[in-house]
Amino acid sequence: MEQNDQFFSEVSRRNFVKGAGALAVGFGAAGLSPLQALAAPMLPKKGGLLRVGVVGDVKDMLDAHYIVSIPDIVRLNVGFETAMVYDENFKPTYKDGLAEEVSTKDGINWIIRLKKGIEFHDGKTVTADDLVYSWQRMSDPAAKHSKALRPFLNPAGVSKVDNRTAKLTLLQANADFMVTLAGYTSTVVPVGYENFAKNPLQIGTGPYKLKSFTPGVESTHVRHNNYWDSGKPYLDEVRVLSFADTTALTNALQGGQIDVAINVPIAMLPTLKKNRKLDIYSNSAGKITPICLVIDMDPFKDARTRQALKMLINRKNLMKQVLSGNGRLSNDDYSPADPNYNSNKYPMQEQDIKGALKLLADAGFSKSKPVVFDLKAPDDDAALSGLAKAFVEQVNTASGGVVKATATTVATGYWDTTYMAAGVNAFMTYYNPKPYFPQFSGMVFSYPETHFPEPTSTIKDLYYKALGEVDVKKRAAMVSRMQKEEHERGGYIIPYFVNAADSFSKKVQGINKRNSALPLDYYGMHFKNIWLDK
């Protein structure tokens, strides 16, 4: 289905009749009958201010290549763009990206050619010099944001071919590198770019340019008049407002102070659905809220203990209790949109109390020597703290006292202090949807949360080999081996995939309601497809 057809199918009957009626006169003048006029989709309108709410604080930041939280991603997507983006099937595409072409023959040498006539916010034409600078900055070994890229690229591997073309020579073959090109932090910036902390004048290629930014309060972005995608954007201005918590966020939406609320609590969906002025966008593209068990710390050093905890839980009941059913079951695997998801075709893990207790007994645990741990979760996301509490209740009850776990909700400073801190052996985290290889890289190399893999494992070598394998069947066989080891010996417990939920005023149009890697379908591709039915 083409985008216009998809858009048309989602226009509410009220808005359709209102828009088509307004257009009927124009179509009549063009020789169309009123019936033909009514069959035409409502056309986007220019102008207006879109107010977007998101939970944030004074730690909000703006760096084209580095983010920490959802507010950072929102602001990143307003003003900056990547060479490629994901389509509705999670495959990299040029359509809404800056690249005209991306190619490789060996998985090592990658050629990126820019579209013609793309301008930065300051009017400068984007050239290969900017591509080179961007990728050198992204791969700078001294930078925080280069962790995931370091195994594949260093600044010396980036070179200019011609005025619109750059070449990336990887340190090792990566047949899946288009996924990196489509990652939302792989943006193109001008030569000399510095983040907001060093330079408040933020220059990108996106449909909106930064006018002002006060961390923890709001940012204002105004239309980029020479934007490369003809006719877009539609809005005059996008304002991103930070709220202290989800209660304040949803109250502002219902009160009309904002037009869009990003990441609304699942528990609020029934209330928001009753509001006739609001619409809901909820999808299950693969967001995970894993329970992280650190595998080289007691009481999780024995893989049987980790397996037993997976077997003690009732996943359906957890999803019902925590998400009110707004998700889909997971078997501790991740990346459901990846073509090699669950390559071993494991059946869904059912609750198996008898089997779990045997594993715990074999690992040396009993009522007199129970499995004791405290599962920590942040207070800024009910989906995390709710799962922590429900998980602990289930394993304690099902084990009959062989497991004595507690759940502690900690302040949002958790992300800076408690998360992966020394001595913490069990905690909650979250990831937005990613294909398999980037997610594996993140949890093993960038943020080794569970300390997986074990010292004797060869899975890291297998990962690099699989990345460089261009034969689809051979790669799938390698992924199958990787996933088998993760399934049997990993430290993640992923009971389900969480629906990402956003809510917005029905006057907000142009949102493509499909499974997406980020909230609000990538924010309408940098908010450029969104318009207001004023």
N, C-alpha and C positions, 0 to 999 in steps of 0.2 A: 504494500500500500504506500503510495506516495505521501509526502508530508501533508500536503493540502487535504488529501482524503482523510488521513488520520485526524488532522485538525478539525475537519468538518464533522466527523463522526462524534467528536467530543464536545461540540458546542451544544449547550443546553437548549431545549426547545424554546424556553423564554427568550434567550439571547438570539437564537436563530430567527425567530419570527420578528423580533425587534429590529435586528440588523437587516434582514431581507426586506422588511417593509420599507425601511429607510432607503434601500437601494432600488426599490421597484421603479421609482420615478426615473432614475438614471438609466435603468435597463430599458424602460419603456421608450425613452428618447432614442435608445440605440436600436429600437425595432424589436425588442423582446416582449413577449406577453407577460402579464402579471404572474402566471403560473411558472413560466421560465425564470422570471426574476426571483421567485421564492425558492427555486431549486439551486440558486447560486450561494456559495458559502459567504459568511460574513467576512468582510475584508478588514485586515488590521488597521487600527487607527494610530495616527502619530500623536506624540506628546504625552505629557503627564508625568507624575512622580510616583514611583513604586517604593513603598516603605517595607523593608524586609527585616523581620525580627529574628534574633538568634541569641542563645544563651552564651554570654562572654564575660570577660572581666578586664582589668587593667593590664593583664598579660597578653591581650590580643596583639598580634603583630602583623606586619605586612612585608613579606619577602617573596619575590617572584619564584624562588626555588626552594623555599623551606616553609613548612607549616607545622603547627602543633595541634590546633583544635579546629572545630567546624567553622567558627567565625573567620579564622585565617583562610580557610579554603574558600569561603564565600567571597571574601574580598579579593583573593587571588583570581578567582574566576571572572570577576567583573572586568578587570583591566588587562589581564594577560592571557596569551594563547600559546598553544603548542603546535608542533609540526603536524601531528595527527591527533585524532580523537577516536573514542569508541563508538561504534554504531549500535543499533538495538540488539545485535547478537554478540556484543562484546568483542567485536573484531575491529582492529585499527583501520581507519579510513581517512582519506584526504578531505572529504566533503566540507567539514567545518574547521579544518586545520589550515595551517599556513603553508604546508608543503604542496607543491604541484606534483612531485614524484619522490618516492623513496625506493631505493633498490640496493640489492646485494647479490653477489654471485657465490660468495664463500662463507657468509655469516660473520666475517671479520671486517671487511671493508664495506662501509655503508655510505651511500651517496644520498644527500638530502638537497633537493632543488626547490627553491621558494616559488610561490606564485608571483606573478608580476604585479607591480604597483601597490604593494602593501606599505602603509605609512604608520610610523609611530605617532603617538599623541602630540608630539612637538612638530609634526610635519616632515620629519626626516624619513626618507625611503629606507625600508629594511633591506639590508644586503647580506652577503655571505660573511662579511666582517662581523656583523652582529650575531650570526649563527655561531661563528667560531668563538666569539667572546662568551656567548651564553653557555656553550658546552664546556668550555674551559673553566668557567666559573662553577658549573654544576659538578665537574669532576675534580675540582681542587681538593687534594688530599687533606688539606688543613681545615676544610669547611665542614660544619655539622651536616649540611645537606647532602654530602657526597657519599655517605656510608654505603648505600645500596649500589652506587655506580662504580665505586672504587675497584671492585674485582674485574671490571670490564673496560674501563676507560680512564686514561689520565690526560692531562692537558696537552701533552706532547703528541697524542694521537688525533688531535683535531687540526684540520688544515683547510685552506680555501682552495677551491677548484677554479671558480670564476665568480663574477659579481653576484650571481644568485645561487651558487652551489657550494656546499661544504662537504668534506669527507671526514668520516669518523673511522679511525682504524682501531678496532678493539684489541684488547690484550689477549683475548681468546674468542673463539667462535661463539656467537649467540644468534641462533636462527630465529629467536623470539624477540629480537630487539625492537621490533615495531611496537611491542607492548610498552616498552620504556618510552618511546617517542610519543605515545598517546597518554602517558601518565600526566596528571594535572600539574605536577611541579616541573615538568620538562619544558618550561616556557622560553620564548625567545625575547631577549631584552637587548637594549642598545649597548654599544660599546661604552664601558665605564659605569654601567649600572651599579647602584648601591641600594640596599634596603632602606625602609622608611626611617629606621633609627639613625642612619647616616645621611640620608637625603630625602626629605619630605616630598620632593618633586618626583613622583613615581611615574615613569614612562614605560608604557607597554603598547601592544597593538590592539587590545580589546575594544569592544564597542563603546565602552565608557572609560573616561579618564578621571583620575582622582582629583577632587577639588579640596577635600579636607578629611582629616582623620584624627580622632581623639580616642586612643585605646580605652576600652571599657565603656565608651559612651556611644559613638557613632562614626560612620564615614559617609561622605557624600561623593557620588560619582556622576559626572555629566556626559552627555552624548559626545562621542568622537565623530565629528562631522565628516571626516574623510575616511571613514571605516571601509575596508576593502569589500565587504559583502554587500553588494548594491541594494539600496533601499532600507537597510537596517543600520542601527537599531531603531525601534519604534518609540521608545520612551525618551523623554527629555532628561530624566534624572533617576538614579537609583540611590536610595539611602539605606544603609545597613545599620540597624540599631542593636546594641548589646543590652541584654537583660540579665538580671542577677540569677534568676532561676526559671524553671519551666512554668511555674504558677504565674509569675509576672508576665511571661511571654504569652501564654494563652489568654490571660485576662486582657492584655493589650489588643490581641486579635479580636476577641469577642466585643471589645469596647470600641473597635474601629480606629484605634491609634496606629495600627500597622495593617498592611494588606496581605502579608505573607508571614507565616510562622514556620521556621525551619526546625525539624526534629521535635515535633510535639510528642508528649508522652503518650504511649499506647493507651494508658488508662483514661486519657481524656477524649479518645476518639468517639465513644458513645455520646458524650455531651456535645462535642463539636458537630457531629452528624445531625443533631437536632436543630442546629442553627441554619435556617433557610438561606442566610446570606453567605454561608461558607461552603467551600468544597474541600474534599479530602483527597490527598494523593498518597497512597500507601502501597509499597512494593516490597517484594522479597527477592532482591537481586543477589543476596549472599552476604549481607552484613552479619558479622559474627561477634558474639560477646563471650569469648572463651574463658573457661575456668583454667587458670594456669597453675600447674603443679610442677615445682622445681625438682627435676629428676635426680639431681645429685645431692639433695638434702633430705634428711629424715622428715617424715616417715615415708617418703616417696622414692627412695633409692631402688626399691625392688619393683620391677615392672608389674608384678602380680598385684601389688597394692593399687597401682594406677588403673589396671584393668578392672579390678574389683569395684572401684568407685564408679566406673562407667557402667557396670552391670547392676549396681544397686539402685540406680535412678529410673524413674518412669518418665520418659521424655515427653510423652503426650500430656501427662498431668502437669509437668513443669511448664510447657508451652501454654497450656490453658490457664494455669495459675498466674504466671508472670506476664504473659502477653495477651491474655484473653483470646487466644487462638490466632493472633495476628503475626503469624510466622509460618515456617514449615520445618519439619523435622530434619535433623542432621545426624549422621552416624559418626561424628567427630571429625569428618572430613571437612574441607573448605573449598571455596571457589566452584560453586555448582554450575556456573556458566562456562567453565573451562571444558574444552572438548574431551579432556582426559579425566574428568571428575569421576571419582569412585571407580577407577579403572579395574579394580579387582572384583567389582560387583558384590561387595559385602552386603548381606541382608541387614535391615535396620536392627540395631541392638535393642532387644526387648529386656525388660527388667528380669533379672535372673538372680534372685536372692540366694538360693541354694549354691549356685555356682560361685557367686561372689564370696560367700562365707568360706567356701573351701579354699579359694585363692588366698584369702586373708589368713586362714589357719596355716596354709603352707608357707606363707611369708612370716609366720611367727606371731600373729596377732590374735588376741582373744579378749574376752570381757575383762579379764584381769590385767591384760596388757593391750589396751585399745589403741587404735589409730587416732592420734590427737593432733589437730591443727586448727588454725584460725584463718578463715578466708576473708581477705580484705577487699572492699569495693568502695569506689568514690561516691560521694553524695550528690553529684551533679547529673547522674543518669539513673533514673528509676529502673531501667531495664537491667542494669548491672547489679545494683544493690538488691533488687527484688530477686534476681536469680541466685545471688549468693545466699540469701536467707532461705529460699525455697530448697535449694540444693542441700544445704546443711540439714534442714529438717528431714528431708527424704533419706539421706544416707544414715543419719542417726537412728531414725525409726526403723528402716528396713534392716539394718545390721543388728538390731536388738542389743545395742550397747557395745558392739565391737568397734564401732566408729563413734568418737565423741568430738565432733567438730563444732566450732562456733563461727559466726559471721560478724565482722566488724565493719561498719560504715564509717569512712573517714572523710575529712574535709577535702575540698577540691584540690588543695595543695598536694593531695595524694599523687597527682601526676608528676610532681616535682620531687617528692621525698619518698613516699612509701613504695611507689611503683618500682619494682626491681631493686629495692633497697637491700642491703646486706642483712641477712637473717630472716627475710620474708620468704616463706616457702609456698604460699598459696595466695593468689590474688586474681582479681578480675581485670580484663582489659577489653578493648573493642577494636575492630577493623572494618572499614568500609570495603565493599566488594572489590576483589582483585582477581586476576587470573592466577593460576596455580604457581607458576614460577616466581612472580613478584612477591606473592604472599609467603612462599617458602623462604625466599631471600630475606624478607623483612624479619621473620621470626627467628631465623638462624644466624644471619650476619649482622643486620642493622640493630635489631632489638632482641637479643638472645634471652627471651623471657624465661623459658623453662629449662635453659641450659642443654636443650636437645641439639645435637645427638650425643649419644654416649661416646666416650673416648675411643672405643674399639670400632666405631661405625665407619663405614666408607661412603656414607650417603652424600657427603659434600662433594666428593670426587664424581659420584654418579650424577649429581645435579649439574656440574659443569659439563660433563660429557653429554648429558641429555640436551642441555641448552644448545650445544654446537651441532647436534644431529639434525640434519635436514630431512632425513627419511621419516615420514610421519609414523609408520608402523614401528620402526626401531625406537623412536623417541617414546611412543606410547608404552612400549615394553619396559623401558627404563623408568618411566613415571610410575608404572605399576609396582615396580620394586621399591621405589621411594615411598609410595603411599602405604605399602604393606608394612614397612618398617615404622612409619609414623603411627599407623593404626595400632600396631602391637606394642610399641615401645615409647611412643611420644608422651608429652606432658600436657597436651590440650584435651579438655573435655568440652565438646561443642554440641549441646543437646539439640539446638535448632538454629535456623537462620532467622534473624530478627527483621520484621518489616520496618523499613524506614518510612516514617509518616510525616507529612507536611500538610498544613492546612492554609487555605487562602480565600480571600474574598472572591465571590463569583464574578466580579468585574474584571478579575485578572484572567487574561486569555492567552492562548498560544503555548500552553504547557502540554507537552506530549506525555501522556500517562503510560509509561512503559517501564519495565525494570531498568534500573539505572545504577551506575557505580557511585553516584553521589546524589544528595537530596535534590528534589524538585527537577529531576531529569537534567542534571548538570546545570541547574538554574536557567533552563531554557537556552542551553548553549551560551553561557556567559550573559544571560538575560537578553540576548539580542532577538529572540523569537517571541518574547513576552510583550503584550500590549494591554492597554486598559480600555474596557468598554465603559466609557465615562457617562 
